[in-house]
Amino acid sequence: MTNALVIGASGGIGRAVAEEMKARGATVTALSRAEDGLDVTDPASVARIMGALEGPFEAVFVSVGILAPEGGTPEKQLPAIEADAMARVFAVNTIGVALLLSHLPRLLPRKGRSVTGVLTARVGSIGDNKMGGWYSYRASKAALNQIVHGAAVEIGRTHREAVIAALHPGTVATPFTEGYNPGHGKTAPEEAARNLLDVMAGLTRAQSGGFYDYAGREIPW
């Protein structure tokens, strides 16, 4: 039976992924700020809570992030950029997740396959950016993608069967996307969870370090 870890399990996608993992027979350890006090912007909090985990975990899913600081919105134009707001977005989306990933070498099995999915976003793709705007969010996710890629390279040297990937879930109907109504509609969290776990299950070792969408299609950096 798979031993799984879900970080950000109180959010719409994280909760759905944890439930879907359980439905697929996994034993799930679920962590979140709401339930466990895990504050990714506080290194001491991350060290305390992540350091208490024992593992090994054959499956890890990280679903942590904000679109903008509380009460704010993504910048539509350059003059809207504010230093404090940008720093807050990076503190959660990039630095916070990097702190979480720093514990992976200890938590993943040295032998046998493991897969880690880190929730990111297509708008973090530099090559796919045709609209501009959303500067803090886009940049924080682009930086996170680099961290995920680097982690995959490093961990792959000691954990030969580990797969680590950046994942885009599509537009999912959660509080995170309230007020944003794309023309193609939104996906229910349960469907998004099934899609993401299917992608994780199908990724090969050669794909580790890549950036993929909910259908397993590679996204340009």
GUDREN-390309 format. One line per field, with one value per residue: residue number from 1; residue in three letters; x, y, z of N, C-alpha, C, O, CB in turn. Coordinates in pm, whole numbers, plus 50000, padded with zeros to 5 digits. Glycine has a CB too. Layout:
BEGIN
seq = NUM:...
type = Ala:...
npx = X:...
npy = Y:...
npz = Z:...
capx = X:...
capy = Y:...
capz = Z:...
cpx = X:...
cpy = Y:...
cpz = Z:...
opx = X:...
opy = Y:...
opz = Z:...
cbpx = X:...
cbpy = Y:...
cbpz = Z:...
This chain:
BEGIN
seq = 1:2:3:4:5:6:7:8:9:10:11:12:13:14:15:16:17:18:19:20:21:22:23:24:25:26:27:28:29:30:31:32:33:34:35:36:37:38:39:40:41:42:43:44:45:46:47:48:49:50:51:52:53:54:55:56:57:58:59:60:61:62:63:64:65:66:67:68:69:70:71:72:73:74:75:76:77:78:79:80:81:82:83:84:85:86:87:88:89:90:91:92:93:94:95:96:97:98:99:100:101:102:103:104:105:106:107:108:109:110:111:112:113:114:115:116:117:118:119:120:121:122:123:124:125:126:127:128:129:130:131:132:133:134:135:136:137:138:139:140:141:142:143:144:145:146:147:148:149:150:151:152:153:154:155:156:157:158:159:160:161:162:163:164:165:166:167:168:169:170:171:172:173:174:175:176:177:178:179:180:181:182:183:184:185:186:187:188:189:190:191:192:193:194:195:196:197:198:199:200:201:202:203:204:205:206:207:208:209:210:211:212:213:214:215:216:217:218:219:220:221
type = Met:Thr:Asn:Ala:Leu:Val:Ile:Gly:Ala:Ser:Gly:Gly:Ile:Gly:Arg:Ala:Val:Ala:Glu:Glu:Met:Lys:Ala:Arg:Gly:Ala:Thr:Val:Thr:Ala:Leu:Ser:Arg:Ala:Glu:Asp:Gly:Leu:Asp:Val:Thr:Asp:Pro:Ala:Ser:Val:Ala:Arg:Ile:Met:Gly:Ala:Leu:Glu:Gly:Pro:Phe:Glu:Ala:Val:Phe:Val:Ser:Val:Gly:Ile:Leu:Ala:Pro:Glu:Gly:Gly:Thr:Pro:Glu:Lys:Gln:Leu:Pro:Ala:Ile:Glu:Ala:Asp:Ala:Met:Ala:Arg:Val:Phe:Ala:Val:Asn:Thr:Ile:Gly:Val:Ala:Leu:Leu:Leu:Ser:His:Leu:Pro:Arg:Leu:Leu:Pro:Arg:Lys:Gly:Arg:Ser:Val:Thr:Gly:Val:Leu:Thr:Ala:Arg:Val:Gly:Ser:Ile:Gly:Asp:Asn:Lys:Met:Gly:Gly:Trp:Tyr:Ser:Tyr:Arg:Ala:Ser:Lys:Ala:Ala:Leu:Asn:Gln:Ile:Val:His:Gly:Ala:Ala:Val:Glu:Ile:Gly:Arg:Thr:His:Arg:Glu:Ala:Val:Ile:Ala:Ala:Leu:His:Pro:Gly:Thr:Val:Ala:Thr:Pro:Phe:Thr:Glu:Gly:Tyr:Asn:Pro:Gly:His:Gly:Lys:Thr:Ala:Pro:Glu:Glu:Ala:Ala:Arg:Asn:Leu:Leu:Asp:Val:Met:Ala:Gly:Leu:Thr:Arg:Ala:Gln:Ser:Gly:Gly:Phe:Tyr:Asp:Tyr:Ala:Gly:Arg:Glu:Ile:Pro:Trp
npx = 50084:50052:50230:50146:50192:50033:50053:49910:49651:49406:49304:49107:49197:49406:49271:49093:49274:49393:49172:49117:49351:49325:49099:49214:49356:49573:49767:49733:49907:49814:49875:49839:49799:49569:49484:49711:49884:50090:50295:50420:50567:50719:51018:51082:50842:50804:51033:50983:50738:50766:51000:50918:50805:50825:50815:50918:50777:50596:50448:50405:50236:50223:50043:50036:49990:49929:49723:49738:49825:49616:49311:49407:49471:49589:49841:49754:49889:50218:50258:50110:50253:50365:50607:50591:50366:50447:50664:50532:50383:50592:50706:50526:50457:50700:50947:50843:50748:50989:51122:50969:51027:51290:51303:51256:51469:51515:51268:51178:51180:51488:51523:51326:51027:50918:50695:50662:50447:50424:50220:50178:50148:50016:50043:50287:50464:50712:50747:50487:50354:50148:50004:50090:50096:49982:50214:50356:50248:50290:50574:50652:50568:50715:50970:50937:50904:51165:51294:51170:51260:51538:51546:51462:51676:51888:51793:51754:52006:52063:51833:51733:51500:51318:51062:50996:50787:50656:50324:50035:49705:49488:49200:49043:48747:48750:48779:49006:48992:48774:48580:48720:48651:48700:48664:48657:48553:48538:48699:48580:48701:48730:48747:48976:49162:49162:49262:49521:49644:49640:49817:50053:50087:50150:50390:50726:51063:51234:51095:51113:51150:51018:50751:50414:50074:49730:49655:49880:50039:50332:50448:50581:50878
npy = 49881:50224:50483:50804:51161:51465:51802:52101:52029:52129:52295:52342:52180:52030:51895:51737:51580:51436:51286:51138:50991:50829:50685:50534:50356:50441:50521:50813:51098:51406:51748:52088:52446:52531:52308:52204:52407:52467:52693:52811:53034:53069:52965:52820:52697:52528:52366:52243:52100:51953:51826:51645:51439:51099:50911:50647:50820:50719:50866:51209:51513:51852:52128:52429:52775:53121:53358:53629:53868:53866:54025:54153:54170:54009:54187:54390:54562:54708:54946:54877:54714:54630:54636:54508:54343:54178:54052:53905:53720:53575:53474:53281:53121:53051:53059:52941:52691:52588:52553:52345:52143:52102:51907:51672:51484:51329:51218:51065:50733:50556:50342:50198:50314:50652:50932:51276:51542:51880:52148:52391:52644:52709:52973:53039:52973:53098:53082:53044:53272:53502:53723:53894:54085:53995:53985:53923:53672:53514:53528:53418:53155:53076:53086:52890:52666:52637:52567:52321:52174:52177:52040:51789:51709:51702:51523:51300:51192:51046:50912:50696:50616:50813:51039:51368:51639:51942:52052:52149:52219:52295:52513:52524:52478:52638:52825:52970:53044:53206:53461:53458:53374:53177:53131:52866:52736:52578:52315:52059:52006:51734:51601:51723:51626:51351:51361:51472:51281:51063:51153:51172:50903:50802:50916:50884:50792:50928:51157:51309:51616:51771:51979:51966:51940:51881:51676:51541:51657:51815:52131:52435:52589
npz = 50000:49921:50081:50145:50119:50164:50123:50213:50243:50320:50135:49830:49605:49722:49930:49780:49638:49848:49936:49706:49683:49911:49831:49638:49778:49931:50223:50387:50490:50592:50569:50671:50690:50818:50968:51094:51157:50985:50861:50581:50536:50754:50855:51089:51158:50938:50963:51209:51176:50935:51000:51190:51054:50941:50724:50490:50203:49929:49755:49705:49735:49673:49747:49762:49777:49679:49508:49526:49785:50080:50024:49803:49444:49140:48958:48684:48523:48480:48646:48869:49032:49354:49603:49860:49830:49620:49741:49937:49785:49666:49899:49985:49751:49631:49799:50031:49937:49846:50090:50194:50006:50061:50248:50120:50038:50268:50317:50104:49961:49932:49766:49506:49336:49357:49356:49320:49310:49236:49277:49039:48789:48464:48384:48483:48292:48087:47813:47726:47777:47660:47716:47920:48232:48570:48727:48973:49051:48819:48800:49045:49018:48794:48903:49100:48936:48841:49078:49134:48915:48960:49205:49125:48965:49152:49358:49206:49180:49405:49468:49274:49142:49180:49091:49013:48960:48813:48819:48639:48713:48557:48534:48828:49016:49288:49601:49546:49277:49261:49116:48885:48567:48321:47965:47891:48104:48435:48623:48836:49172:49242:48998:48897:49080:49024:48762:48802:48968:48798:48604:48759:48821:48574:48494:48385:48485:48316:48268:48490:48661:48481:48340:48349:48228:48336:48171:48117:47926:47811:47920:47797:47930
capx = 50000:50131:50233:50140:50194:49970:50077:49809:49535:49281:49257:49016:49265:49477:49175:49042:49382:49405:49059:49132:49458:49266:49011:49300:49421:49692:49764:49764:49938:49768:49923:49791:49808:49445:49470:49835:49965:50207:50309:50536:50647:50794:51110:51075:50721:50832:51131:50921:50633:50823:51102:50854:50761:50919:50822:50926:50654:50608:50377:50398:50168:50235:49940:50050:50007:49830:49716:49780:49804:49476:49252:49466:49447:49707:49863:49722:49985:50342:50248:50039:50344:50402:50714:50547:50273:50525:50742:50441:50353:50711:50729:50440:50459:50834:51036:50775:50749:51128:51150:50906:51100:51423:51291:51230:51571:51500:51134:51153:51254:51611:51504:51188:50971:50838:50656:50626:50384:50420:50122:50223:50044:50058:50083:50427:50544:50758:50722:50344:50297:50113:49914:50149:50021:49994:50360:50405:50207:50364:50715:50669:50552:50830:51080:50908:50933:51310:51327:51125:51351:51665:51528:51456:51812:51967:51743:51772:52140:52066:51709:51738:51368:51229:51009:50950:50737:50568:50195:49931:49579:49378:49125:48963:48644:48780:48783:49124:48959:48651:48594:48788:48563:48752:48566:48652:48491:48622:48692:48553:48821:48740:48796:49115:49243:49177:49351:49657:49698:49664:49943:50163:50105:50203:50519:50842:51184:51290:51017:51134:51199:50941:50636:50306:49938:49641:49642:50011:50108:50442:50429:50713:50925
capy = 50000:50346:50579:50931:51286:51577:51929:52192:51940:52193:52368:52267:52076:51942:51807:51641:51485:51347:51193:51046:50897:50730:50600:50444:50262:50494:50574:50953:51197:51533:51864:52217:52554:52536:52195:52168:52524:52471:52823:52797:53157:53066:52850:52739:52615:52422:52273:52166:52007:51859:51747:51541:51330:50989:50849:50713:50841:50686:50970:51339:51616:51982:52218:52549:52894:53229:53436:53764:53882:53878:54153:54206:54101:54011:54312:54386:54647:54732:55044:54821:54632:54680:54552:54423:54242:54081:53974:53810:53613:53491:53407:53163:53037:53007:53028:52847:52556:52544:52503:52213:52047:52075:51787:51553:51378:51242:51160:50974:50607:50549:50238:50187:50434:50751:51041:51399:51642:52013:52227:52520:52699:52736:53114:53049:52944:53216:53059:53043:53400:53586:53830:53982:54100:53897:53978:53853:53532:53448:53518:53325:53018:53047:53056:52760:52563:52616:52494:52182:52110:52155:51935:51661:51675:51668:51403:51186:51134:50955:50837:50668:50594:50922:51127:51494:51718:52057:52015:52249:52146:52356:52607:52439:52554:52647:52965:53032:53097:53285:53587:53435:53287:53156:53088:52719:52683:52528:52173:52029:51959:51588:51563:51768:51533:51227:51389:51492:51154:50981:51202:51130:50758:50768:50978:50797:50852:51021:51281:51379:51751:51838:52066:51898:51979:51780:51565:51484:51725:51898:52276:52499:52667
capz = 50000:49910:50190:50073:50195:50095:50193:50163:50232:50356:50018:49744:49528:49814:49998:49683:49610:49964:49934:49593:49720:50002:49753:49559:49868:49997:50359:50362:50592:50537:50644:50622:50788:50895:51060:51163:51185:50897:50797:50494:50539:50880:50849:51211:51147:50839:51021:51318:51130:50838:51069:51271:50967:50933:50593:50359:50128:49786:49680:49774:49657:49738:49695:49843:49695:49681:49385:49568:49929:50120:49990:49680:49317:49054:48885:48541:48452:48553:48756:48984:49112:49486:49656:49971:49779:49544:49837:50003:49690:49655:50027:49990:49632:49590:49911:50119:49878:49847:50225:50204:49923:50119:50332:50038:50037:50385:50324:49992:49970:49853:49666:49463:49274:49428:49267:49387:49224:49297:49205:48988:48702:48327:48370:48518:48173:48015:47671:47697:47819:47545:47760:48019:48355:48677:48737:49092:49046:48711:48832:49157:48967:48709:48995:49160:48836:48841:49200:49115:48820:49029:49306:49054:48924:49270:49424:49115:49193:49520:49468:49131:49084:49220:48987:49070:48847:48830:48760:48620:48729:48485:48617:48915:49088:49431:49642:49484:49145:49264:49045:48757:48489:48186:47865:47882:48224:48544:48655:48977:49241:49239:48865:48889:49159:48945:48650:48850:49015:48679:48544:48845:48808:48442:48465:48389:48542:48218:48270:48615:48642:48378:48370:48276:48261:48391:48075:48096:47816:47857:47904:47780:48044
cpx = 50088:50118:50245:50139:50132:49989:49989:49675:49405:49225:49174:49084:49335:49385:49124:49148:49398:49293:49071:49244:49405:49177:49090:49383:49543:49664:49815:49793:49906:49813:49866:49813:49685:49438:49594:49924:50088:50208:50435:50620:50731:50887:51104:50954:50744:50928:51068:50826:50688:50928:51045:50806:50869:50929:50869:50788:50678:50539:50369:50329:50172:50140:49937:50064:49897:49835:49768:49765:49655:49424:49305:49427:49575:49718:49829:49822:50107:50328:50178:50130:50378:50501:50667:50455:50350:50606:50656:50410:50472:50736:50648:50469:50594:50919:50972:50777:50891:51167:51090:50987:51237:51421:51274:51341:51558:51370:51102:51232:51378:51599:51356:51136:50901:50804:50609:50568:50374:50326:50179:50114:50100:50104:50226:50520:50583:50727:50577:50277:50274:50033:49979:50066:50050:50142:50408:50372:50283:50510:50741:50657:50665:50951:51060:50938:51083:51353:51287:51221:51485:51656:51526:51595:51893:51923:51761:51909:52146:51942:51677:51602:51268:51190:50952:50908:50653:50439:50099:49796:49466:49311:49023:48869:48670:48774:48899:49088:48827:48675:48667:48709:48613:48645:48552:48592:48591:48598:48663:48680:48839:48793:48942:49207:49266:49275:49497:49720:49723:49795:50062:50192:50172:50338:50633:50961:51245:51217:51036:51198:51123:50821:50520:50170:49858:49617:49775:50089:50215:50415:50566:50749:50901
cpy = 50125:50432:50716:51049:51395:51702:52035:52122:52003:52276:52280:52153:51978:51846:51699:51537:51386:51243:51092:50947:50789:50633:50499:50353:50312:50528:50717:51030:51333:51648:51992:52322:52553:52428:52170:52286:52535:52603:52820:52923:53167:52945:52762:52647:52499:52319:52185:52060:51907:51770:51635:51423:51223:50927:50704:50722:50811:50788:51096:51437:51746:52079:52343:52669:52997:53302:53578:53770:53901:54019:54215:54126:54101:54142:54295:54466:54672:54833:54990:54738:54704:54583:54456:54311:54135:53992:53869:53692:53519:53413:53279:53069:52978:52965:52924:52705:52502:52488:52364:52108:52014:51952:51659:51448:51280:51164:51061:50845:50608:50447:50227:50320:50523:50860:51159:51496:51773:52099:52363:52572:52727:52881:53137:53017:53074:53202:53068:53176:53490:53710:53931:53988:53990:53877:53897:53704:53457:53424:53420:53180:52980:53012:52921:52647:52533:52537:52347:52108:52079:52045:51798:51615:51626:51536:51280:51121:51030:50867:50804:50652:50703:51005:51251:51585:51836:52028:52133:52180:52189:52456:52528:52525:52546:52795:53041:53101:53176:53421:53576:53333:53273:53105:52939:52655:52633:52380:52156:51977:51808:51539:51603:51673:51403:51248:51398:51362:51056:51022:51156:50982:50721:50826:50876:50869:50954:51154:51361:51515:51831:51914:52017:51950:51858:51662:51500:51547:51817:52044:52339:52580:52816
cpz = 50000:50035:50125:50169:50109:50180:50130:50151:50275:50241:49928:49670:49622:49886:49904:49649:49726:49965:49821:49619:49813:49926:49670:49648:49942:50143:50351:50490:50532:50628:50584:50729:50878:51001:51146:51197:51100:50821:50711:50487:50666:50878:50972:51209:51051:50898:51127:51266:51030:50904:51153:51186:50958:50794:50600:50292:49981:49698:49765:49681:49735:49671:49782:49751:49716:49548:49408:49718:49959:50094:49862:49559:49235:48976:48737:48458:48541:48667:48880:49074:49243:49549:49765:49923:49701:49638:49907:49912:49676:49784:50037:49872:49599:49708:50003:50066:49872:49983:50245:50128:49979:50208:50250:50044:50153:50383:50212:50009:49882:49741:49632:49413:49375:49329:49352:49285:49298:49214:49166:48895:48564:48310:48417:48403:48104:47866:47631:47729:47698:47586:47855:48145:48456:48714:48856:49086:48939:48749:48946:49111:48873:48794:49061:49062:48831:48964:49189:49022:48887:49133:49241:49012:49044:49332:49337:49126:49304:49530:49322:49065:49123:49098:49055:48956:48894:48755:48754:48622:48636:48577:48698:48998:49238:49471:49581:49352:49144:49196:48914:48679:48346:48092:47856:48006:48327:48568:48803:49044:49234:49105:48849:48965:49084:48831:48695:48897:48900:48612:48628:48831:48676:48410:48478:48452:48446:48215:48397:48589:48540:48433:48285:48319:48308:48298:48046:47983:47872:47826:47888:47903:48018
opx = 50188:50008:50344:50091:50173:49946:49992:49596:49300:49111:49169:49034:49326:49418:49113:49116:49414:49318:49040:49233:49437:49179:49039:49471:49610:49551:49929:49715:49966:49792:49847:49842:49695:49391:49583:50029:50183:50130:50546:50732:50806:50841:51120:50962:50707:50905:51098:50832:50658:50943:51116:50769:50988:51038:50860:50697:50766:50567:50333:50360:50130:50153:49847:50142:49788:49939:49833:49697:49579:49485:49255:49357:49662:49618:49870:49839:50099:50382:50186:50087:50414:50479:50699:50465:50322:50616:50701:50409:50456:50782:50695:50500:50603:50959:51038:50804:50912:51238:51152:51012:51294:51526:51278:51309:51588:51362:51008:51340:51373:51659:51270:51192:50832:50874:50528:50632:50323:50350:50224:49997:50217:50193:50281:50642:50496:50685:50546:50156:50368:49997:49928:49976:50132:50188:50493:50458:50336:50562:50840:50728:50707:51025:51156:50993:51123:51440:51363:51259:51539:51749:51581:51628:51958:52005:51780:51925:52226:51945:51603:51588:51148:51273:50868:50986:50589:50443:50083:49772:49360:49360:48928:48907:48617:48764:48893:49146:48775:48777:48675:48699:48573:48548:48446:48582:48712:48491:48715:48760:48952:48875:49022:49317:49378:49361:49586:49837:49816:49873:50160:50308:50242:50398:50635:50959:51300:51271:50981:51289:51156:50793:50526:50152:49910:49564:49784:50195:50191:50365:50659:50663:50934
opy = 50130:50451:50743:51040:51416:51707:52056:52150:51938:52323:52158:52040:51857:51728:51583:51419:51267:51125:50974:50830:50671:50512:50392:50281:50234:50559:50739:51028:51372:51644:52003:52290:52572:52453:52120:52269:52604:52623:52828:52920:53263:52832:52640:52532:52385:52199:52065:51944:51788:51653:51540:51319:51252:50894:50643:50645:50868:50797:51091:51444:51750:52109:52361:52665:52965:53306:53637:53685:53946:54118:54318:54024:54186:54200:54198:54441:54659:54810:55052:54696:54821:54462:54338:54198:54016:53872:53758:53578:53397:53299:53179:52952:52868:52849:52831:52611:52382:52388:52277:51999:51910:51897:51549:51330:51162:51055:50982:50847:50658:50462:50245:50425:50475:50880:51144:51528:51779:52121:52439:52546:52764:52908:53245:53032:53152:53298:53097:53191:53547:53792:54042:53906:53901:53763:53810:53620:53348:53314:53346:53093:52864:52919:52845:52544:52417:52450:52258:51994:51970:51965:51702:51497:51522:51448:51169:51006:50936:50761:50877:50673:50687:51037:51240:51606:51831:51985:52207:52090:52127:52483:52472:52633:52457:52881:53163:53204:53208:53486:53673:53217:53350:53042:52889:52533:52645:52326:52230:51909:51760:51447:51528:51642:51351:51163:51339:51336:50977:50938:51107:50940:50620:50790:50794:50990:51055:51253:51471:51528:51946:51914:52024:51998:51748:51559:51412:51497:51889:52077:52301:52634:52900
opz = 50072:50087:50057:50282:49995:50295:50008:50061:50267:50248:49945:49672:49603:49901:49942:49632:49703:49991:49839:49581:49796:49953:49635:49599:50010:50181:50311:50585:50432:50750:50463:50845:50999:51112:51258:51259:51137:50727:50764:50438:50684:50897:50961:51253:51081:50884:51135:51307:51039:50869:51185:51241:50966:50749:50707:50320:49917:49578:49883:49562:49851:49552:49864:49656:49763:49482:49322:49776:49874:50135:49818:49570:49257:48935:48674:48339:48663:48775:48986:49182:49244:49548:49762:49970:49714:49616:49933:49956:49675:49780:50092:49892:49544:49718:50048:50139:49890:49992:50305:50179:49948:50241:50306:50054:50137:50440:50225:50067:49769:49635:49719:49443:49465:49230:49443:49185:49410:49095:49252:48921:48549:48230:48393:48414:48065:47802:47516:47711:47642:47501:47870:48164:48431:48730:48840:49113:48964:48733:48944:49161:48870:48761:49078:49101:48817:48955:49229:49049:48873:49147:49295:49022:49038:49357:49388:49085:49298:49592:49256:48944:49103:49013:49145:48863:48999:48640:48850:48541:48636:48687:48642:49045:49306:49384:49565:49319:49037:49218:48838:48720:48259:48135:47817:48014:48309:48537:48886:48978:49221:49099:48795:48918:49080:48805:48634:48869:48905:48568:48573:48829:48668:48309:48569:48470:48490:48166:48410:48507:48513:48553:48162:48431:48318:48341:47960:47945:47969:47719:47958:47973:48102
cbpx = 49905:50088:50351:50018:50339:49819:50228:49850:49558:49300:49374:48954:49366:49552:49057:48995:49515:49403:48929:49161:49573:49185:48923:49391:49458:49742:49849:49649:50088:49615:50076:49641:49822:49327:49438:49911:50004:50206:50315:50493:50556:50698:51251:51070:50602:50892:51249:50847:50518:50886:51185:50737:50727:50882:50913:51023:50603:50551:50233:50541:50020:50381:49800:50173:50013:49855:49572:49696:49885:49459:49273:49615:49330:49703:50008:49581:49921:50448:50176:49923:50473:50275:50825:50476:50166:50618:50807:50311:50315:50834:50693:50292:50411:50904:51069:50633:50686:51222:51097:50762:51115:51471:51174:51210:51706:51507:51034:51189:51164:51730:51558:51102:50875:50914:50543:50748:50245:50564:49995:50362:49986:49944:49987:50457:50467:50909:50774:50277:50391:50033:49795:50167:49876:49930:50416:50344:50056:50356:50771:50567:50417:50862:51093:50762:50884:51383:51258:50981:51373:51712:51398:51364:51882:51958:51597:51751:52243:52082:51590:51816:51315:51297:50900:51060:50656:50635:50133:49951:49533:49276:49055:49054:48503:48922:48791:49232:48951:48602:48664:48936:48421:48869:48603:48791:48398:48594:48823:48438:48817:48604:48711:49129:49176:49041:49310:49659:49604:49546:49942:50131:49970:50108:50543:50878:51288:51287:50872:51222:51340:50894:50669:50315:49869:49510:49579:49999:50009:50574:50353:50713:51074
cbpy = 50000:50424:50551:50935:51324:51549:51970:52250:51818:52281:52425:52358:52138:52024:51889:51712:51560:51427:51268:51125:50972:50801:50685:50525:50145:50617:50486:51019:51188:51535:51870:52210:52691:52524:52071:52072:52524:52351:52938:52758:53280:53061:52899:52830:52700:52483:52351:52260:52085:51936:51836:51600:51384:50883:50929:50638:50986:50548:50922:51390:51576:52034:52149:52538:52856:53328:53439:53877:54001:53842:54247:54209:54167:53893:54359:54441:54781:54778:55166:54737:54601:54699:54638:54507:54307:54153:54066:53881:53671:53576:53500:53204:53115:53118:53155:52891:52557:52660:52599:52217:52102:52196:51802:51595:51440:51323:51269:51040:50489:50516:50103:50136:50396:50809:50996:51461:51595:52077:52245:52508:52828:52706:53204:52959:52851:53237:52927:52931:53471:53506:53770:54121:54103:53763:54117:53914:53522:53533:53654:53354:53004:53167:53166:52753:52608:52751:52558:52179:52200:52282:51958:51671:51797:51779:51419:51231:51244:51034:50917:50545:50460:51011:51054:51561:51629:52190:51902:52328:52159:52249:52718:52352:52502:52585:52974:52926:52984:53305:53686:53386:53342:53059:53142:52663:52572:52607:52102:51927:52002:51524:51627:51911:51504:51180:51519:51594:51091:50993:51358:51162:50687:50813:51097:50748:50742:50959:51249:51296:51747:51737:52220:51747:52046:51842:51614:51339:51806:51854:52337:52589:52640
cbpz = 50122:49789:50291:49983:50238:50068:50186:50027:50314:50478:49940:49645:49431:49915:50053:49556:49585:50095:49922:49463:49787:50113:49662:49468:49794:49924:50458:50288:50640:50521:50645:50582:50717:50803:50982:51080:51326:50798:50902:50355:50527:51003:50831:51335:51101:50709:51080:51412:51068:50720:51154:51347:50827:51032:50504:50267:50147:49759:49638:49815:49624:49732:49690:49939:49551:49799:49332:49496:49985:50269:50101:49692:49239:48957:48901:48518:48410:48458:48708:48938:49032:49576:49709:50077:49689:49445:49940:50044:49552:49622:50142:49990:49515:49513:49990:50141:49737:49808:50330:50150:49783:50199:50427:49896:50039:50511:50324:49858:49931:49943:49717:49575:49164:49554:49169:49459:49179:49305:49289:48914:48763:48230:48448:48632:48076:48036:47632:47774:47921:47444:47826:47962:48326:48635:48745:49219:49021:48582:48869:49267:48897:48618:49101:49204:48697:48836:49322:49057:48696:49094:49384:48931:48858:49374:49461:48975:49220:49647:49537:49107:49127:49327:48900:49159:48753:48780:48839:48486:48867:48436:48531:49007:49055:49464:49792:49459:49044:49410:49130:48779:48490:48189:47732:47859:48187:48673:48616:48991:49385:49267:48754:48946:49294:48890:48582:48963:49117:48580:48534:48990:48820:48340:48560:48247:48575:48080:48253:48710:48602:48278:48342:48299:48140:48425:47945:48072:47729:47794:48026:47655:48071
